[in-house]
Amino acid sequence: MEGHPRSGEPLIRQFNEERVRHLSIVADTSSAMAATAADGTSKRDAMIIAAGMVCFLAQKNGDMVGMVAGSEGRPIQLPSRSSDGHLELMLRTAQQAATTAAPAADSSWLLERAFRVTTHSTLMTIITDEAHPTVEDFTLLRRLKTRHDLMVIRIADADPLQGSALDHDVVDVGSPREIASMARTSRRVAHDVAAYRQARRDGIDEMLDRLHISHMLTQGRAPWWTT
């Protein structure tokens, strides 16, 4: 009889631990996320709304959430926790990191980092823009899938030419320079840009489907789930 309380305590503790799910957010906080989304809002705001939905659901269910973000020179990692303050800190950290001064997008580094530091099996939500993850990230994503359940949320870019708004300057945040008005009004350039973007989207969609990874392409923050 002396052994009953001792044997019971670990079993109860194990049962409680198994009920707690671990979620993780892999947030692209590169300079690209400080640009404009397809619906005219900020890609950064759309990212925070998507991440906020993950945090809201985790909070409601008592789940643990961690985050990986940043860049090779300034990595960001927040451990899995469930308090209101921790979830708020994650969202604020991602929001403050995604500025035009941040490094360019490097999805390979971000995915590799996520694999190395996220040791628990999690439901992992990767939030990035329409150009990522790239088809070159196939092997990294496949390796992540051996440990985690993956979902990818991509936020569509605004029309880079903005041909209908010539009274506004357009600057490429990836390599900051103003896009010439001649290029913005050229039908051939517009056709080539649209074809390139569509081919890139199709290639990424095909890769994610091949890996059986749930994914969506959103137009921006309102509503963020529109595909």
Helices and strands as residue ranges (DSSP letters): H 3-19, E 22-27, G 31-34, H 43-61, E 64-70, E 75-81, H 84-97, H 107-117, E 123-129, G 135-137, H 138-145, E 149-155, H 181-185, H 187-210, E 214-218
